[in-house]
Amino acid sequence: MVVVTLQREKCIGCNYCVELAPEQFAMSKKDGKSVLLHSQNKKGFHTIKSHDEGIYDASEQAAKACPVKIISVKRT
């Protein structure tokens, strides 16, 4: 299982995550911050859990490219 987490409140809106993993991330037109698609929000941490291993590589690239390091990707 792949777990992707985004601390949305700390997002600076650079758009790297959307460019590297458009299936997982989108930019909000409302506030210009990243949105982790289909995620659950728990105290500011937006998380998805997926059995699709195919999302790991793109999500990991997005996490590494994030200048404020607010994306984490884990395999469980």
DSSP file (Angstrom, degrees, kcal/mol; ACC not computed):
  #  RESIDUE AA STRUCTURE BP1 BP2  ACC     N-H-->O    O-->H-N    N-H-->O    O-->H-N    TCO  KAPPA ALPHA  PHI   PSI    X-CA   Y-CA   Z-CA
    1    1 A M              0   0    0      0, 0.0    75,-2.8     0, 0.0     2,-0.5   0.000 360.0 360.0 360.0 142.1    0.0    0.0    0.0
    2    2 A V  E     -AB  50  75A   0     48,-3.4    48,-2.9    73,-0.2     2,-0.5  -0.908 360.0-163.7-107.2 131.5    1.2    3.5   -0.8
    3    3 A V  E     -AB  49  74A   0     71,-2.8    71,-2.3    -2,-0.5     2,-0.4  -0.972   5.9-173.8-117.8 121.5    0.5    6.4    1.7
    4    4 A V  E     -AB  48  73A   0     44,-2.2    44,-2.3    -2,-0.5     2,-0.4  -0.959   3.8-172.7-117.0 130.9    0.8   10.0    0.4
    5    5 A T  E     -AB  47  72A   0     67,-2.6    67,-2.3    -2,-0.4     2,-0.4  -0.971   6.0-169.6-127.7 139.8    0.5   12.9    2.8
    6    6 A L  E     -AB  46  71A   0     40,-2.6    40,-2.9    -2,-0.4     2,-1.2  -0.995  18.7-150.2-128.8 128.2    0.4   16.6    2.2
    7    7 A Q  E >   -A   45   0A   0     63,-2.1     3,-1.4    -2,-0.4     4,-0.3  -0.745  25.3-177.6 -92.1  85.5    0.6   19.4    4.7
    8    8 A R  G >   +     0   0    0     -2,-1.2     3,-1.8    36,-0.6    -1,-0.2   0.801  69.1  64.3 -61.2 -36.2   -1.6   21.8    2.7
    9    9 A E  G 3  S+     0   0    0     35,-0.4    -1,-0.3     1,-0.3    36,-0.1   0.769 102.8  50.7 -62.2 -25.6   -1.4   24.8    4.9
   10   10 A K  G <  S+     0   0    0     -3,-1.4    -1,-0.3    60,-0.1    -2,-0.2   0.447  82.6 124.1 -91.1  -0.7    2.3   25.1    4.4
   11   11 A C    <   -     0   0    0     -3,-1.8    -3,-0.0    -4,-0.3    -5,-0.0  -0.338  44.2-165.8 -63.5 137.2    2.1   25.0    0.6
   12   12 A I        -     0   0    0     -2,-0.0    -1,-0.1    21,-0.0    21,-0.1   0.380  41.6-115.9-104.3   1.2    3.6   27.9   -1.3
   13   13 A G        +     0   0    0      1,-0.1    20,-0.1    21,-0.0    -2,-0.1   0.820  62.2 148.0  74.8  33.1    1.9   27.1   -4.6
   14   14 A C        -     0   0    0      1,-0.1    -1,-0.1    20,-0.0    19,-0.1   0.744  48.7-140.2 -73.5 -22.7    5.1   26.3   -6.7
   15   15 A N     >  +     0   0    0     17,-0.1     4,-1.9    11,-0.1     5,-0.2   0.455  64.1 123.8  80.1   3.5    3.1   23.7   -8.8
   16   16 A Y  H  > S+     0   0    0      1,-0.2     4,-2.3     2,-0.2     5,-0.2   0.908  72.3  53.7 -61.2 -41.5    6.0   21.1   -9.0
   17   17 A C  H  > S+     0   0    0      1,-0.2     4,-2.5     2,-0.2     8,-0.3   0.886 108.3  49.3 -62.2 -38.5    3.8   18.4   -7.5
   18   18 A V  H  4 S+     0   0    0      1,-0.2    -1,-0.2     2,-0.2    -2,-0.2   0.893 112.0  48.5 -68.1 -39.3    1.1   18.9  -10.1
   19   19 A E  H  < S+     0   0    0     -4,-1.9    -2,-0.2     1,-0.2    -1,-0.2   0.871 119.7  37.5 -68.0 -36.4    3.7   18.8  -12.9
   20   20 A L  H  < S+     0   0    0     -4,-2.3    -2,-0.2     1,-0.2    -1,-0.2   0.776 134.0  19.6 -88.6 -28.0    5.3   15.6  -11.6
   21   21 A A    >X  +     0   0    0     -4,-2.5     4,-2.2    -5,-0.2     3,-1.6  -0.490  64.0 161.8-140.7  67.4    2.2   13.8  -10.4
   22   22 A P  T 34 S+     0   0    0      0, 0.0    -1,-0.1     0, 0.0    -4,-0.1   0.695  75.2  63.3 -65.4 -17.4   -0.9   15.2  -12.0
   23   23 A E  T 34 S+     0   0    0      1,-0.1    -5,-0.1    -3,-0.1     3,-0.1   0.759 115.5  30.2 -75.1 -23.1   -2.9   12.1  -11.1
   24   24 A Q  T <4 S+     0   0    0     -3,-1.6    13,-2.9    -7,-0.2     2,-0.3   0.727 119.5  47.4-104.4 -29.0   -2.5   12.8   -7.4
   25   25 A F  E  <  +D   36   0B   0     -4,-2.2     2,-0.3    -8,-0.3    11,-0.2  -0.867  49.8 171.3-124.6 150.7   -2.2   16.6   -7.2
   26   26 A A  E     -D   35   0B   0      9,-1.8     9,-3.0    -2,-0.3     2,-0.4  -0.957  33.5-112.9-144.4 160.6   -4.1   19.7   -8.5
   27   27 A M  E     -D   34   0B   0     -2,-0.3     2,-0.4     7,-0.2     7,-0.2  -0.830  30.2-123.6 -98.5 136.0   -3.8   23.4   -7.8
   28   28 A S     >  -     0   0    0      5,-3.0     4,-1.8    -2,-0.4     5,-0.1  -0.616   9.4-156.2 -77.1 129.5   -6.7   25.1   -6.1
   29   29 A K  T  4 S+     0   0    0     -2,-0.4    -1,-0.2     1,-0.2    -2,-0.0   0.706  91.9  61.8 -74.4 -19.2   -8.2   28.0   -8.0
   30   30 A K  T  4 S-     0   0    0      1,-0.1    -1,-0.2     3,-0.1    -2,-0.0   0.935 128.5  -0.5 -73.5 -48.0   -9.5   29.4   -4.7
   31   31 A D  T  4 S-     0   0    0      2,-0.2    -2,-0.2     0, 0.0    -1,-0.1   0.407  91.1-116.1-127.7   1.6   -6.2   29.9   -2.9
   32   32 A G  S  < S+     0   0    0     -4,-1.8     2,-0.2     1,-0.3    -3,-0.1   0.648  72.2 126.6  74.7  14.7   -3.4   28.7   -5.2
   33   33 A K        -     0   0    0      1,-0.1    -5,-3.0    -5,-0.1    -1,-0.3  -0.676  65.9 -92.1-104.5 160.9   -2.3   25.9   -3.0
   34   34 A S  E     -D   27   0B   0     -2,-0.2     2,-0.4    -7,-0.2    -7,-0.2  -0.361  33.0-155.5 -69.6 147.3   -1.8   22.2   -3.9
   35   35 A V  E     -D   26   0B   0     -9,-3.0    -9,-1.8    -2,-0.1     2,-0.8  -0.996  12.1-140.1-124.5 128.0   -4.7   19.8   -3.3
   36   36 A L  E >   -D   25   0B   0     -2,-0.4     3,-1.2   -11,-0.2   -11,-0.2  -0.804  34.8-124.1 -86.2 111.2   -4.1   16.0   -2.8
   37   37 A L  T 3  S+     0   0    0    -13,-2.9    -1,-0.0    -2,-0.8   -14,-0.0  -0.265  83.8   4.1 -64.3 139.0   -6.9   14.5   -4.8
   38   38 A H  T 3  S+     0   0    0      1,-0.2    -1,-0.2    10,-0.1     2,-0.2   0.755  98.0 148.3  62.2  29.5   -9.3   12.1   -3.1
   39   39 A S    <   -     0   0    0     -3,-1.2     2,-0.4     9,-0.1     9,-0.2  -0.511  47.8-128.2 -96.2 162.4   -7.6   12.7    0.3
   40   40 A Q  E     -C   47   0A   0      7,-2.6     7,-2.6    -2,-0.2     2,-0.6  -0.902  22.0-138.4-103.4 134.5   -8.9   12.7    3.8
   41   41 A N  E     +C   46   0A   0     -2,-0.4     2,-0.4     5,-0.2     5,-0.2  -0.844  25.7 171.8 -97.8 124.4   -8.0   15.7    6.0
   42   42 A K  E >  S-C   45   0A   0      3,-2.1     3,-1.3    -2,-0.6    -2,-0.0  -0.881  73.9 -33.2-134.3 102.1   -7.0   15.0    9.5
   43   43 A K  T 3  S-     0   0    0     -2,-0.4     3,-0.1     1,-0.3    -2,-0.0   0.875 125.4 -43.5  55.5  43.8   -5.7   18.1   11.5
   44   44 A G  T 3  S+     0   0    0      1,-0.2     2,-0.7   -37,-0.0   -36,-0.6   0.387 115.3 112.4  87.3  -3.7   -4.2   19.7    8.4
   45   45 A F  E <   -AC   7  42A   0     -3,-1.3    -3,-2.1   -38,-0.2     2,-0.6  -0.911  52.8-158.5-105.0 113.6   -2.6   16.5    7.0
   46   46 A H  E     -AC   6  41A   0    -40,-2.9   -40,-2.6    -2,-0.7     2,-0.4  -0.819  21.0-178.9 -94.0 122.6   -4.3   15.4    3.8
   47   47 A T  E     -AC   5  40A   0     -7,-2.6    -7,-2.6    -2,-0.6     2,-0.4  -0.951  21.3-171.4-131.8 140.5   -3.7   11.7    3.2
   48   48 A I  E     -A    4   0A   0    -44,-2.3   -44,-2.2    -2,-0.4     2,-0.5  -0.977   8.1-159.9-123.5 145.9   -4.5    9.1    0.6
   49   49 A K  E     +A    3   0A   0     -2,-0.4     2,-0.4   -46,-0.2   -46,-0.2  -0.994  20.3 176.5-122.6 123.8   -3.9    5.3    1.0
   50   50 A S  E     -A    2   0A   0    -48,-2.9   -48,-3.4    -2,-0.5    -2,-0.0  -0.971  37.8-153.7-133.9 143.4   -3.8    3.4   -2.2
   51   51 A H  S    S+     0   0    0     -2,-0.4     2,-1.1   -50,-0.2    -1,-0.1   0.461  73.6 104.6 -86.6  -3.3   -3.2   -0.2   -3.3
   52   52 A D    >   -     0   0    0      1,-0.2     3,-1.6   -50,-0.1     4,-0.2  -0.690  51.8-171.6 -82.7 100.0   -2.0    1.2   -6.6
   53   53 A E  G >  S+     0   0    0     -2,-1.1     3,-1.5     1,-0.3     4,-0.5   0.690  75.2  80.1 -64.7 -17.5    1.8    0.9   -6.5
   54   54 A G  G 3  S+     0   0    0      1,-0.3     4,-0.5     2,-0.1    -1,-0.3   0.687  84.5  59.0 -64.6 -18.7    1.9    2.8   -9.8
   55   55 A I  G <> S+     0   0    0     -3,-1.6     4,-2.0     1,-0.2    -1,-0.3   0.609  85.8  82.3 -85.3 -10.3    1.4    6.1   -8.0
   56   56 A Y  H <> S+     0   0    0     -3,-1.5     4,-2.8    -4,-0.2     5,-0.2   0.941  88.4  46.7 -62.8 -51.9    4.6    5.7   -5.9
   57   57 A D  H  > S+     0   0    0     -4,-0.5     4,-2.2     1,-0.2    -1,-0.2   0.923 115.7  43.4 -61.0 -48.6    7.2    6.9   -8.3
   58   58 A A  H  > S+     0   0    0     -4,-0.5     4,-2.1     1,-0.2    -1,-0.2   0.898 115.9  48.8 -65.1 -39.9    5.5   10.1   -9.4
   59   59 A S  H  X S+     0   0    0     -4,-2.0     4,-2.2     2,-0.2    -2,-0.2   0.888 110.5  51.2 -66.6 -38.7    4.5   10.9   -5.9
   60   60 A E  H  X S+     0   0    0     -4,-2.8     4,-2.3    -5,-0.2    -2,-0.2   0.893 109.2  50.6 -65.1 -40.6    8.0   10.3   -4.6
   61   61 A Q  H  X S+     0   0    0     -4,-2.2     4,-2.0    -5,-0.2    -2,-0.2   0.909 110.3  50.2 -62.8 -41.6    9.4   12.6   -7.4
   62   62 A A  H  X S+     0   0    0     -4,-2.1     4,-1.4     1,-0.2    -2,-0.2   0.901 109.8  50.9 -62.7 -41.3    6.9   15.3   -6.3
   63   63 A A  H  < S+     0   0    0     -4,-2.2     8,-0.3     1,-0.2     3,-0.2   0.910 111.6  47.0 -63.3 -42.6    7.9   14.9   -2.7
   64   64 A K  H  < S+     0   0    0     -4,-2.3    -1,-0.2     1,-0.2    -2,-0.2   0.838 113.2  48.9 -68.3 -32.9   11.6   15.3   -3.6
   65   65 A A  H  < S+     0   0    0     -4,-2.0    -1,-0.2    -5,-0.2    -2,-0.2   0.704  82.4 109.7 -80.1 -20.0   10.9   18.4   -5.8
   66   66 A C    ><  -     0   0    0     -4,-1.4     3,-0.9    -3,-0.2     5,-0.1  -0.396  58.7-154.3 -62.4 119.4    8.8   20.2   -3.1
   67   67 A P  T 3  S+     0   0    0      0, 0.0    -1,-0.2     0, 0.0    -4,-0.0   0.731  94.2  42.8 -70.4 -20.7   10.8   23.2   -1.9
   68   68 A V  T 3  S-     0   0    0     -3,-0.0    -2,-0.1     0, 0.0    -3,-0.0   0.351 103.8-130.1-106.2   5.1    9.1   23.3    1.5
   69   69 A K    <   +     0   0    0     -3,-0.9    -6,-0.1    -6,-0.2    -5,-0.1   0.887  59.5 139.4  51.5  53.3    9.1   19.5    2.0
   70   70 A I        +     0   0    0     -7,-0.1   -63,-2.1   -60,-0.0     2,-0.5   0.292  46.5  82.7-108.1   7.8    5.4   19.1    2.9
   71   71 A I  E     -B    6   0A   0     -8,-0.3     2,-0.4   -65,-0.2   -65,-0.2  -0.947  54.8-175.3-114.9 131.2    4.8   15.9    0.9
   72   72 A S  E     -B    5   0A   0    -67,-2.3   -67,-2.6    -2,-0.5     2,-0.4  -0.972   4.3-168.6-125.0 145.1    5.6   12.4    2.3
   73   73 A V  E     +B    4   0A   0     -2,-0.4     2,-0.3   -69,-0.2   -69,-0.2  -0.998  12.3 171.2-133.4 129.0    5.3    9.1    0.5
   74   74 A K  E     -B    3   0A   0    -71,-2.3   -71,-2.8    -2,-0.4     2,-0.5  -0.967  26.9-139.9-136.7 152.4    5.6    5.7    2.2
   75   75 A R  E      B    2   0A   0     -2,-0.3   -73,-0.2   -73,-0.2    -2,-0.0  -0.944 360.0 360.0-106.3 135.2    5.1    2.1    1.3
   76   76 A T              0   0    0    -75,-2.8   -74,-0.1    -2,-0.5    -1,-0.1   0.380 360.0 360.0-119.6 360.0    3.4    0.0    4.0
